[in-house]
């Protein structure tokens, strides 16, 4: 379920940027800004998810080496 939320977080700013481009008659300026923002937010959220999962694994003693 979290992967779907991260995917939406990445895609939504690009769609909003596209909508703004259509409304203002600009080319792809806001679409690119929205895409960059979405990628940054998605990467940040994915890094937080990995951090939480790593904490859970290390607290369970799953440090099999």
C-alpha positions, 0 to 999 in steps of 0.5 A, a space after each residue: 500500500 505504501 508503494 502506491 502512495 509513493 507512486 501517487 506522490 511522484 505522479 501527482 505533481 507532474 499532472 498538476 504541472 501539466 494542468 497548469 501548463 494547459 491553463 497558462 499556455 506554457 509549454 512544459 515548464 510546470 510539467 518539468 518542475 512538477 516532475 522534478 518535485 515528484 521525483 524528489 518527494 518520492 525518493 525522500 519518501 522511499 528513503 524513509 520507508 527503507 529506514 523504517 524497515 531497516 530499524 524493524 529488521 535490526 530490532 528483531 535481531 535479523 542481522 544474519 551475516 
